[in-house]
Amino acid sequence: MQNIHSNIIATFNSVEMLPQIDATAYIHPLAAVIGNVHLGKEVMVAPAASVRGDEGQPIWVGDDVNVQDGVVIHALETHVEGNLVREAVVEVQGRLYGVYISDRVSLAHQCQVHGPAKIGTDTFIGMQSLVFKATVGNNCVLEPKTLVMGVNVPDGRYVPAGSVIRTQEAADNLPLITADYPLRHLNHAVVNVNIQLAHGYQEKAIMEIAYSNNQWTTQKSVSTQPNYINVESCLLP
């Protein structure tokens, strides 16, 4: 498929790799998944999304993650002439990544996660938000149009819409998600919707392929010999 392919060889990437995609993940034909990328179980990648592991890599996308319309996941170069750029990676369980998206994360429409970056489990990244050179903890909510850069957001915090968080002091002082926070259940609902979308579109694609193959076989079995009838020429006397 033209929208899913390996990276090129370059000074910052010496190995050509194809994406590793779980069989239960769904990638829309208008999305792009390139290079050293892992997509886990029941991942939903919507139209116009780009998951590009051809510069900074690897990019890890865990299970039950939704990558919505127009989302970009990318990273700064993690190697130069074969040498690791340590400040361009995040470490998770002893392994290094350009970007690491944990399980059950929602990446809402047109947001960007640009590595080095890590997003914790059960976290919601809101529409048109940007996470760059940062880590976001578990069970967090970034409301729409937020900028989180160069900081570590602790677990269980939310970032109010339109906020710019660029100092660790600002990150540490973010409000806690409490029982009265209106968006506390948002990510759970969005993950549930997108798992169903991934299942449904997978089944639909399989059925369409089967139907197309059946139609082609049926057409091959039908005679293509045209039917002629005898008619008297009007030129005969």
Disulfide bonds with the S-S distance in Angstrom:
none
